[in-house]
Amino acid sequence: MEIAQLPLNALRAFEAAARHESFTRAGLELRVTQAAVSHQVKCLEEILGVPLFRRLPRGLALTEEGEALLPVLTEALHRIADTLDRFEGGRLREVLTLSVVGTFVTGWLLSRLPAFRAAAPFVDLRLMTNNNRVDLAGEGLDYAIRFGDGAWHGTEAIRLFEAPLSPLCAPHVALRLAQPADLGRETLLRSYRTDEWTQWFAAAGLPPLVIRGFVFDSSLAMAEAAAQGAGVALLPVCMFERPLREERLIKPFPIEISLGAYWLTRLKSRSETGAMRAFRDWLLAASDVAAGAVYRVGPTVISPGTS
């Protein structure tokens, strides 16, 4: 049977009646009379040549044919509605699925999303967070923003900006820290990257100190622990500007080390859509400004292997 032979109103009437198990309640939803719904369903049954309902004294019951048709029709109507909802301002909105390391979301991206919305109103952004462990293909992602050296197999990586690390702690802890060596008496909070503190000590001209502290897979959780006085955390300073302004966190020493950068990544096999290009262009422009601000006002950044 050709789809053109199936009247849309009759299909909508059947779907609503099947959900409500009532022509009357379906009519209320569709804003037509009970008789109109019953007539539409009857027309559909005549076209298909099978009964879709058993008419009972109190309500309706789907026949076997009706049970087969309902889920397919419901999905189709939902897909049509979802597609129509994506039209805005004379253009079809495009979905962009983005996974972002949590620190970058709260420390940089969220405050700038209104600017992206204004620049690309046709993009329907779907935002997911990660702890730097990303499966672009398995999660169906268009892009992922993550931290590292940019070397991920099968991935195209565009460098955004560096995020140098420095110790951050609660104000009352900072009062005990007159010089870097004083960290030897403190609890040092750690990420899963085990060599970060060692490299910071080297940049500070200190031998490796004994590290006693919790290990976190989230910089956000580690920063909150530091703010609550649980220890001193080695964190990307530019991602915690607000708690530093509010003095929930204090940066006791000017020394920073750079161990990587934030990158915009996608699968090399993933063709770019219009939404992806719009986000990439906006992000690169915004990150250029951010990178300039970091290096204009920041302290000296020491990269491993330099002096």
N, C-alpha and C positions, 0 to 999 in steps of 0.2 A: 504494500500500500504506500502511495506517495504521501509525504508529509503534508503537502499542500492540501490534501483532502481532509486533514484533521483540523477542525476549528479550534483556535486557541481558547476562546471563551468556554467551550465545552470541556476542554482539558483542565482549565482552572476550576471549573465547577466540580468536576469529578475529584480533583485533588483536595479541594476544601471539604467536600462532603465526606471523603474517605477519612480525613484527619478528625473531623468532628463527629463522624458516624451519624450525621443528621443533615438533611436538606435545609432545615430551618436555620440551624446555627451557621451553616455554610452561607446561606443567604444574608445573614446579618454581617458576616465578615466581608462578603463581596458587595454588600449594599444593593442587593436585588431581592425579589420575593422568593419564598420557598418554591413556588410554582415555577419560577424561571430557572432555578437551579435544577429542579427535577426534569424540566423540559430539556435543558442542555445535556444532562447526563443521558437521558433517553435517546437524544440524537446521536451522541457518541456511541452508545451501545448499538444503535442501528447501523452506524458506519462500520463498526468493528465486527458486527454480526455475532456478538456474545454478550451475555449479561455481566455487568461489573459489580452489581449489588444484589443481595437478597433483601427484599423489602420486608421488614419485620413489623409486628404491631407497635413496638417501641424502638424505633431507630433503624439503622442499616447494618448489614454485615457484608464484607467483601466476599466476592466469589473467588475461586482460584485464579481466574483471569484478572480480576481486579487487584489481587495481591501481587501478581506478577508485574502489573503496569505501575502501581503506585510508587515504589522506590525509584524507578527509572524516571518517571515524570517529575517527582519531587526534586531529584538532583538536577534535572534539566531546567526546571523553573528557577531554582536557586542560582544556577550558573548564568542564566539570562539576567536575573535581577542583579547579580554581582557585577556583570559586565556593564549593564546600563548605569549602575551607580558610579562607575569609573569615568563617566563622561562629565566634564566640568569645563565651563568656559569655552565650549566649542572644540575641545580636544579630549582624547581618551587619556585618562590618567594611567601612568605606567607604574607597576609595582617594582620596588627595589628592595631586595632583602640583604641586609647588612649585619654582619657580626662584628662586634667591637670589644676589645679588652675593656673590662669594667672601669679601670682607672681613667682611661681616655674618655669614656662616656661622661662620667661625673665631673672630671677635672677640666675637660675642654669642649666636648661636643655639645652637650645639652644646652648650654647658654647660647650657642651659635645656630641651633636648629631653626629658630624663627627666621634668621637671615637666609638659610637655605630654602625654607618654605616660600619666602618672598621671591627668591631668585628662580626657583623651579617649582611652581605650584602644581604642575602636572605629575609630579613624582609622588607616588604613594609609598612612603618609606616604612619598611617593616624592620624594626631594630631588635637585635638579639645581643646578649652579652656573653663574653667568654673569659676564661682565665689563661688566654694565650694558647690554648689547645683548640685547633680548628680543623674541621673536616669540610672543606669547601664543597666537594662533590656530594658527600653523604648528607649534608645538611641543606643542600639546594641553595647555596649562597651565591649572590652576585659578587659581593665584595666582602673582605674581612680586613679590619684594621688590627694589627698586632705589633708587638714589640720584639726586636731582635736584630739580627744582622742582615736580614733581607734574603737569606738563602733558604728557600723552601722548595722542595722538589716539585716540578711541574707547575710552578707558580710564577706569575709576573708580579714583581714587587716594585712599587713606586715609593721612594723615600719621602716622608713628610718632614719630620724634624727630630732632632735628638732630644732626649729627656735626661739630663745629667742627674746623678744620684748624690744625695748628701744626707747626713743624719738629721732626723727630726724627732722631737720629743715633747712631752708636756712641759709647761712653764716651770713647775716646781722641780722637775728633773733637770732642766737646763741650768738652774741655779747651782747645781753641783758640778757643772762642766766648765771649768776654766780653760782647759787645754785638751787636745785630742786624747792624750794618755789617760785622762780621767775616765774614759769609756771602759777601761779595764775593770772598773768597779761596778759597772752597770749591766743590767740584763739587755742583751742585744737581740732584737727580733730579726728573724731571717726569712727570706723567700726560698723557693726551691732552687734558686741559682746559688749554689753553695760558695762560690768564690767572690761574691760581691764585697763582703766586709774585708776580706783579705786584700783586695785591690784598693779599697779605700784607705786602709791602714798604710799600705805602701805609698800611696799618694801623700799621706800625712807625715811620711818619714818615720813610721813606727814599724816594729816587727809585728808579725801576726799575734793578735791577742786571743785568749781563750774566749770562745763564744758560747754563752749560756743563754738560751731563750727559745721561745716557741718558733715553729716553722709554719709559714702561711703560704697558701696558694693564691692569695688575693692581696694586692697592695692596699685596697680599700679597708679590708679587715685589719691589716697590719697597722695602717695609719690610725684607725680608731683605737686599737689597743695601745698605741703610743700616746694618743691624746688622753686616754684614761689612766696613764701612768704605769702601764705594764712593762715598759722598757723603751729603748731607743731603736727607731726603725730607720733603715736606709731606703730612701724613697726618691722618686722623681719629683723634684721640687716644683717644677712648673705645673704639675698636675694637682697641687695642693695649695694654690694661691689663696683660696677663700679661708680655710682653717688657719693659714699663716697670718692673713689680715686680721682675723678674729682672735688671734693669739691663743687658739686652742692647741696649735702646734708651734714650736719654736725651732729655728735653725741655729744651733749654737756655734757652728764653725763655717767659714766661707768655702772650704775645700769641697769640690764636686768632682766626680769621675763620670766619664761617658763610656757606657758599655754597650750602647746600641741606640736604635732609633725606632720611631713609630713608622709603620709602612702600610700603605694601601695595597692589598693583594687580591688577585683573582686567578682562577685557573687559566693557563695559557689556551686551553681548548674552549674557553667560554667566550663567545662572541659578545662584544659590547652592545648594549641597547642604548636608546636615546636617554633613558633615565640614568644608566650607568655613566654615560659621558657627561651628563649634566652634573652629577654628584662629584665625579672625578675633577672636573674643571673647577667647580666651586671649592672643593676641599683643598686642592693645590694652591689656589689663590689665598684662601684663608690661612693655610698652614705656612705659606711664605711670610705672611705678616707676623704670625705667632713666632716663627723661628727667628725673625729679625728682632722681635722684642726680647726674646730669651737671651740672645747674644749681645744686645745693646746694654741691658741692665744687669745681667748676671755676673757672678764672680768668675774668676779664672777656672776653666774646666780642664781637668787633666785626663787625657786618654791613656790607657794602659800602654806601657812601652815608651812613653815620652817623659821628659824631665823638665 
